[in-house]
């Protein structure tokens, strides 16, 4: 971690999930210890490679770096994602937060209902085929 102490672009941190770091660990789905996560702080991914310094350094050099996103990294996005980001950037924070709430509602509330209806429809189609 010392090698990245003053890095303006990289953060290497140690979090104790059994004490004051517990809420952070729960938020990011840490279930076992030790766990290594990497990537954008808004969507961290599990690291499952080797655990030596050399293994981690090689992974970082080969796999990590800037990723698609708003601002200076927009050029790293595919055309479809770039268009979406440009649309969202034009929205106010309040409107974007509302859109996020609506998307979460659709995912958590509407989608399970739709899946139940779809499963029911398929059983009905199967029943018709048996007649």
JOBEL-V248169 format. One record per residue. N is the residue number from 1. RES is the residue in one letter. OMEGA is omega as a letter, one per 30 degrees, with the letter a starting at -180 (none if undefined). Layout:
BEGIN
n-><N N>
res-><RES RES>
omega-><OMEGA OMEGA>
END
This chain:
BEGIN
n-><1 2 3 4 5 6 7 8 9 10 11 12 13 14 15 16 17 18 19 20 21 22 23 24 25 26 27 28 29 30 31 32 33 34 35 36 37 38 39 40 41 42 43 44 45 46 47 48 49 50 51 52 53 54 55 56 57 58 59 60 61 62 63 64 65 66 67 68 69 70 71 72 73 74 75 76 77 78 79 80 81 82 83 84 85 86 87 88 89 90 91 92 93 94 95 96 97 98 99 100 101 102 103 104 105 106 107 108 109 110 111 112 113 114 115 116 117 118 119 120 121 122 123 124 125 126 127 128 129 130 131>
res-><X X X X X X X X X X X X X X X X X X X X X X X X X X X X X X X X X X X X X X X X X X X X X X X X X X X X X X X X X X X X X X X X X X X X X X X X X X X X X X X X X X X X X X X X X X X X X X X X X X X X X X X X X X X X X X X X X X X X X X X X X X X X X X X X X X X>
omega-><a a a a a a l a a l l a l a l a a a a l a l l l l a a l l a l a f l l l l l l a l l a l l l a a l a l l a l a a l l a a a a a l a l l l a l a a a l l a l a a l l l l a l l a a a a l l a l l l l l l l l l l l l a a a a a l l l l l l l l l l a l l l l l l a a a none>
END
